[in-house]
Structures are given as C-alpha cells and as structure tokens.
Amino acid sequence: MSELLGEVRADFIKLVPTPRLHAVDKPIADDERGFVDHLTTALQRQISAAHLNPQIDLAIIADRMAAFSWRGIFEKIEAIYLANYPAKAKSKETNGGESA
C-alpha cells in the first residue's frame, strides 16, 4: 500500500501486517491466526470510525487511486489494445463502433 500511497497519511486507511509467505500466495500456517486477529481488529476499528464519521474525504488519495478505478483499469487495457491492434481500432472508429 505504501507503494501506492507514498507518504500520504490518512486516518481512514489502516495497514494490517500480512503473514509471511512460503510461496507467492501461500501464507505460512503459523501466521494465519495472527493475520486474522489483526484483520478483525482493524475492521472493527474502521467500522466504529465509520459510524462516528460516515463522510470520508477521499480527496487526499483520489489522484493516486484513480488508476485503480474501473475507468482507470479500462483505460490501461484500452491503451494496450490500441498499441497492439491499431488497425482494428481504426476500423472500429470508421465503422461507427462496429467491428469490421
């Protein structure tokens, strides 16, 4: 998360220590209980905080998160598509959005 947000400090974002991994996506069994406990505590705190302040101002992270919105993801995929299939994209434009 720090790679994404950098030095942004937002009280509505809480990081939870992740378990150690013995493969890319396999947590070490001994760490799972601690991870679940940390996650439970963090979720309970965030839910309580949301009850106290339901209107979160996302402005401080909006520009950094935009690339991860559905629109941002679509734009990345579209850019890759257009870079790799420019003839198909041009054909689609000249046919009013219909594939050739």
C-alpha positions as CSV (number, residue, x, y, z in Angstrom):
1,M,0.0,0.0,0.0
2,S,2.9,2.4,0.7
3,E,4.0,1.9,-2.9
4,L,0.6,3.2,-4.0
5,L,0.0,6.0,-1.5
6,G,3.6,7.0,-0.8
7,E,3.8,9.3,2.2
8,V,0.1,10.1,2.3
9,R,-1.2,9.8,5.9
10,A,-5.0,9.2,6.1
11,D,-6.6,8.1,9.3
12,F,-9.2,6.1,7.3
13,I,-6.5,3.8,5.9
14,K,-5.1,1.2,8.3
15,L,-2.5,-1.3,7.1
16,V,-2.5,-4.8,8.6
17,P,0.7,-6.8,8.8
18,T,0.5,-9.6,6.3
19,P,1.5,-13.2,7.1
20,R,4.8,-14.5,5.9
21,L,4.6,-16.5,2.6
22,H,6.3,-19.7,1.6
23,A,5.2,-19.2,-2.0
24,V,3.8,-16.3,-3.9
25,D,0.3,-16.8,-2.5
26,K,0.6,-19.3,0.3
27,P,0.8,-18.0,3.9
28,I,2.7,-19.8,6.5
29,A,0.2,-21.6,8.6
30,D,1.6,-20.4,11.9
31,D,1.0,-16.8,10.8
32,E,-2.6,-17.2,9.7
33,R,-4.3,-16.8,13.1
34,G,-2.3,-13.6,13.9
35,F,-3.3,-12.2,10.5
36,V,-7.0,-13.0,11.1
37,D,-6.8,-11.4,14.5
38,H,-5.1,-8.2,13.1
39,L,-7.6,-8.0,10.3
40,T,-10.6,-8.5,12.7
41,T,-9.3,-5.7,15.0
42,A,-8.7,-3.4,12.0
43,L,-12.1,-4.0,10.6
44,Q,-13.8,-3.4,13.9
45,R,-12.0,-0.1,14.4
46,Q,-12.8,1.0,10.8
47,I,-16.5,0.2,11.3
48,S,-16.6,2.1,14.5
49,A,-14.8,5.1,12.9
50,A,-17.3,5.0,10.0
51,H,-20.2,5.2,12.5
52,L,-18.6,8.3,14.0
53,N,-17.7,9.9,10.7
54,P,-19.6,8.4,7.8
55,Q,-18.5,11.1,5.3
56,I,-14.8,10.3,4.4
57,D,-13.0,12.9,2.3
58,L,-11.1,10.9,-0.3
59,A,-9.7,14.0,-1.9
60,I,-6.2,13.3,-0.4
61,I,-5.9,10.0,-2.2
62,A,-8.2,10.4,-5.2
63,D,-5.5,11.2,-7.7
64,R,-3.4,8.2,-6.6
65,M,-6.4,5.8,-6.6
66,A,-7.8,6.9,-10.0
67,A,-5.6,4.4,-11.8
68,F,-7.2,1.6,-9.8
69,S,-10.8,2.6,-10.5
70,W,-12.8,0.7,-13.2
71,R,-12.3,3.6,-15.5
72,G,-8.5,3.7,-14.8
73,I,-8.2,0.0,-15.4
74,F,-10.2,0.1,-18.6
75,E,-8.0,3.0,-19.9
76,K,-4.9,0.9,-19.3
77,I,-6.3,-2.1,-21.1
78,E,-7.6,0.1,-23.9
79,A,-4.1,1.7,-24.3
80,I,-2.5,-1.8,-24.6
81,Y,-5.1,-2.9,-27.1
82,L,-4.7,0.2,-29.2
83,A,-0.9,-0.1,-29.1
84,N,-1.1,-3.8,-30.3
85,Y,-4.1,-3.7,-32.6
86,P,-4.1,-0.2,-34.2
87,A,-5.7,-1.5,-37.5
88,K,-8.7,-3.0,-35.6
89,A,-9.1,0.1,-33.5
90,K,-9.1,2.3,-36.6
91,S,-11.6,0.1,-38.4
92,K,-13.9,0.3,-35.4
93,E,-13.7,4.1,-35.4
94,T,-14.6,4.3,-39.1
95,N,-17.5,1.9,-38.8
96,G,-19.1,3.8,-36.0
97,G,-18.0,1.5,-33.3
98,E,-18.9,-1.7,-35.2
99,S,-16.3,-4.3,-35.7
100,A,-15.2,-4.9,-39.3
